[in-house]
Amino acid sequence: MDTNSGGAYEPLATVQAALRKIAKVGNVSIDYRIFVSGILEKNIELSSDLDINAQSITIEGLGENPTLKGTGSTSVITVSTSKPVTFKNVKITGGNATSGGGIYIDDGAHVTLDSGTVITGNYA
């Protein structure tokens, strides 16, 4: 379990840990930003089951080569929450699924790919 606060000086280890923290102690009137750096090798699930307490979520890359890399056995990212989700300045790669190799977007989900976002090297 990641016990860091999630602040600039105590970052969380994974995007999923940040999402769990927002679900637990978030505020529905706040637009949250999750910053990633380097290559994160883990699939990410923004699901309706998570009950994300936020107005919106932005996952934004910082530094050189911010990459969300899947395990090659499912979609890198699954979005099924009704909260708006934006990806900015990240590379999404390594997904392999029947539908949505890079990002699987469920009915009712709202996803924006902002500047600098590249989806490559995925299979569906």
C-alpha positions in Angstrom: 0.0 0.0 0.0 1.3 3.4 -1.0 1.3 5.6 2.2 2.7 8.8 0.6 0.4 11.9 0.6 0.3 12.3 -3.1 1.8 15.8 -2.9 4.9 17.2 -4.8 7.3 16.0 -2.1 5.5 12.7 -1.4 4.3 11.4 -4.8 2.3 8.2 -5.1 3.9 5.3 -6.8 1.1 4.6 -9.4 -1.8 6.3 -11.2 -4.1 3.7 -9.7 -2.9 4.7 -6.2 -3.7 8.3 -7.0 -7.2 7.4 -8.3 -7.9 5.4 -5.1 -6.9 8.4 -3.0 -9.2 10.7 -5.0 -12.0 8.2 -4.6 -11.5 8.0 -0.9 -10.8 11.7 0.1 -11.6 13.7 -3.1 -14.0 16.5 -3.6 -16.6 16.4 -6.4 -16.1 20.1 -7.1 -12.4 19.9 -7.8 -10.6 19.2 -11.1 -7.7 16.8 -10.2 -4.4 16.5 -12.0 -2.3 13.4 -11.8 1.3 14.0 -13.0 3.3 11.1 -14.3 7.0 10.9 -15.2 9.1 8.2 -16.7 7.6 4.9 -17.9 4.8 3.5 -15.7 4.2 -0.2 -16.6 0.8 -1.0 -15.2 -2.7 -1.0 -16.6 -5.0 1.7 -15.4 -8.7 1.4 -14.6 -10.9 4.5 -14.2 -14.1 2.6 -13.5 -17.5 3.5 -12.2 -16.9 1.0 -9.4 -14.1 3.3 -8.1 -16.6 6.1 -7.4 -14.2 8.9 -8.2 -14.9 12.0 -6.1 -13.8 14.6 -8.6 -15.3 17.0 -11.0 -12.7 15.8 -13.6 -9.4 14.0 -13.8 -6.4 15.0 -16.0 -3.4 12.6 -16.3 -0.5 14.7 -17.5 3.0 13.7 -18.4 6.1 15.6 -17.0 9.7 15.5 -18.1 11.2 13.2 -20.7 9.2 10.4 -22.3 6.2 10.1 -19.9 4.7 6.8 -20.9 1.8 4.7 -19.7 2.8 1.2 -20.8 0.4 -1.7 -20.6 1.2 -5.3 -19.8 0.3 -6.5 -23.3 -2.7 -8.6 -22.1 -5.5 -5.9 -21.9 -6.2 -2.3 -22.7 -3.6 0.0 -21.2 -6.4 2.2 -19.9 -10.0 1.4 -19.3 -12.4 4.4 -18.7 -15.9 3.6 -17.6 -16.5 6.5 -15.2 -18.9 9.3 -16.2 -16.3 11.9 -14.9 -14.5 13.7 -17.7 -10.9 12.3 -18.1 -8.2 14.1 -20.1 -4.8 12.7 -21.1 -2.1 15.3 -21.8 1.5 14.9 -22.9 1.7 11.1 -22.4 2.5 8.2 -24.6 0.1 5.2 -24.3 1.6 2.0 -25.5 1.7 -1.8 -24.9 -2.0 -2.6 -25.0 -3.5 -5.7 -26.5 -7.3 -6.3 -26.3 -10.3 -7.3 -28.3 -11.5 -3.6 -28.2 -9.5 -0.5 -27.3 -5.9 -1.7 -27.2 -4.6 1.7 -26.0 -7.7 3.1 -24.3 -11.0 1.3 -23.9 -13.8 3.9 -23.6 -17.0 2.5 -22.2 -20.5 3.9 -23.0 -21.1 7.1 -21.2 -17.4 7.9 -20.6 -16.0 11.2 -21.7 -12.3 11.2 -22.7 -10.2 14.0 -24.2 -6.8 13.5 -25.8 -5.0 16.8 -25.3 -1.8 18.1 -26.8 1.3 15.8 -26.7 -0.7 12.6 -26.3 0.4 9.8 -28.5 -1.3 6.4 -28.7 1.0 3.9 -30.5 2.1 0.3 -30.4 -1.3 -1.1 -29.2 -3.4 -3.9 -30.8 -7.1 -4.4 -30.9 
